[in-house]
């Protein structure tokens, strides 16, 4: 079973040197490893407004709300990483947490029933939402991860990115459009 598209393979290859050790994650499905790598690496292609950080040294916060499908894979992917001159910080959250304090928020499929309230709770904040909930981008999310013909692909909702006041690099936008 092949789960890489050309686009995902390019992204994955580009970032392999900053990714986790394969030996440590043999029991984690490859699809989960690819999604974790994409979530981390999307941060390299996104620019947040300066007022979304407390100061010049504040980290980029990546939050996971709901059941964490990544285990240690995402922790290892972000450990010691610096993007745009900022360290990466990973937070595990509940829907009742202050989700607005994150720059990237992965919404687990376990939170599908709470999706509308989660999206509403971060409206106006510079939070890029990512999920593998079906049609996530059409439901107001920023980046939807999905499988198509056994390939991990992603779709970007530009209106959601604009609403969050983030700028997504044109290379990432082109990769998203190539996925369709």
C-alpha positions in Angstrom: 0.0 0.0 0.0 1.5 3.3 -1.1 0.5 6.3 1.0 2.7 9.1 -0.4 1.6 11.4 -3.1 4.4 13.2 -5.1 3.7 16.4 -3.1 3.8 14.6 0.2 7.0 12.8 -0.8 8.7 16.0 -1.8 7.7 17.7 1.6 8.6 14.6 3.5 12.0 14.3 1.8 12.8 18.0 2.3 12.2 17.7 6.0 13.6 14.2 6.6 16.7 15.6 8.3 14.5 17.4 10.9 12.2 14.4 11.5 12.2 11.6 14.0 14.3 8.5 14.1 12.5 5.7 12.2 13.7 3.0 14.7 11.9 4.8 17.6 8.5 4.7 15.8 8.2 1.3 14.2 4.9 0.6 15.8 3.4 4.0 14.7 1.6 3.7 11.3 3.4 5.5 8.5 0.2 7.6 7.8 0.5 9.0 11.4 4.2 9.7 11.0 3.6 11.6 7.7 0.8 13.6 9.2 3.0 14.5 12.2 5.8 15.6 9.9 3.4 17.7 7.8 1.9 19.4 10.9 5.4 20.4 12.1 6.6 21.4 8.6 3.6 23.5 7.8 5.0 26.0 10.4 7.9 26.7 8.1 5.5 27.9 5.4 3.2 30.1 7.6 3.8 33.7 8.8 1.9 34.9 11.8 1.3 38.6 12.6 3.7 39.9 15.2 0.8 40.6 17.7 0.1 36.8 17.9 3.3 36.4 20.0 3.8 37.9 23.5 7.4 38.9 22.5 10.2 38.3 20.0 11.3 35.1 21.8 7.9 33.5 22.3 7.6 30.0 20.9 5.3 28.8 18.1 2.7 26.8 20.1 1.3 23.7 18.5 -1.7 22.4 20.3 -3.4 19.0 20.0 -7.0 19.1 21.2 -8.7 15.8 21.8 -7.3 12.3 21.6 -3.7 12.4 20.5 -3.1 10.1 17.5 0.6 10.9 17.4 2.0 9.5 20.6 5.6 10.6 20.8 6.1 11.0 17.1 5.1 14.7 17.0 7.0 15.4 20.2 10.2 14.0 18.6 9.6 15.9 15.4 9.5 19.3 17.1 12.0 18.6 19.8 14.8 21.2 19.6 13.4 22.7 16.4 13.5 26.4 15.7 11.3 27.9 13.0 11.3 31.6 12.1 13.8 32.1 15.0 11.3 30.6 17.5 11.3 27.4 19.4 8.4 25.0 18.9 6.3 24.1 21.9 3.8 21.3 21.9 0.7 21.4 24.1 -2.0 18.7 24.7 -5.3 20.3 25.3 -9.0 19.7 26.0 -11.8 21.5 24.2 -12.2 23.6 27.5 -8.6 24.8 27.3 -7.8 28.3 26.0 -7.2 27.2 22.4 -6.5 30.8 21.2 -3.0 30.6 22.7 -1.8 28.3 20.0 -0.4 29.1 16.6 -1.2 25.7 15.1 -4.1 23.7 16.5 -4.5 20.0 15.5 -8.2 19.1 16.1 -8.4 15.3 16.6 -11.2 13.4 15.0 -12.4 12.6 18.5 -13.6 16.2 18.6 -15.7 16.1 15.5 -18.9 16.7 17.6 -17.3 19.8 19.1 -15.8 21.1 15.9 -18.2 24.1 15.5 -17.7 25.3 19.1 -13.9 24.8 18.8 -13.7 26.9 15.5 -16.0 29.5 17.1 -13.8 29.7 20.2 -10.7 30.7 18.2 -12.4 33.0 15.7 -10.4 36.2 15.4 -7.2 34.6 16.8 -4.2 33.9 14.6 -4.6 30.1 14.9 -4.1 27.8 12.0 -6.3 24.8 12.4 -5.4 21.3 11.1 -7.4 18.1 11.1 -8.2 14.9 9.4 -11.9 15.2 10.1 -13.7 14.7 6.8 -14.3 18.0 4.8 -12.5 19.9 7.6 -11.5 22.7 5.2 -15.2 23.1 4.1 -16.3 23.2 7.7 -14.1 26.3 8.5 -10.8 24.6 9.2 -7.5 26.0 7.7 -5.8 22.8 6.6 -7.5 19.4 6.0 -5.4 16.3 5.9 -7.0 13.4 4.0 -6.2 10.2 2.2 -6.9 9.9 -1.5 -5.9 6.7 -3.3 -3.8 5.8 -0.3 -1.8 9.1 -0.4 -1.8 11.6 2.4 -2.9 14.9 0.9 -3.9 18.3 2.2 -6.3 21.1 1.3 -6.0 24.7 2.4 -9.0 26.9 3.1 -7.6 30.3 2.1 -10.6 32.2 3.6 -9.9 30.6 7.0 -6.2 31.5 6.8 -7.2 35.1 5.9 -9.6 35.2 8.9 -6.7 34.1 11.1 -4.6 36.8 9.6 -1.8 34.4 8.6 0.1 34.3 5.4 0.7 30.9 3.8 3.7 30.6 1.5 2.7 30.3 -2.1 4.8 27.1 -2.4 2.5 25.4 0.1 -0.6 26.8 -1.6 0.6 25.3 -4.9 1.2 22.0 -3.3 -2.3 22.1 -1.8 -3.8 22.9 -5.2 -1.8 20.1 -6.8 -3.3 17.6 -4.3 -6.9 18.0 -5.7 
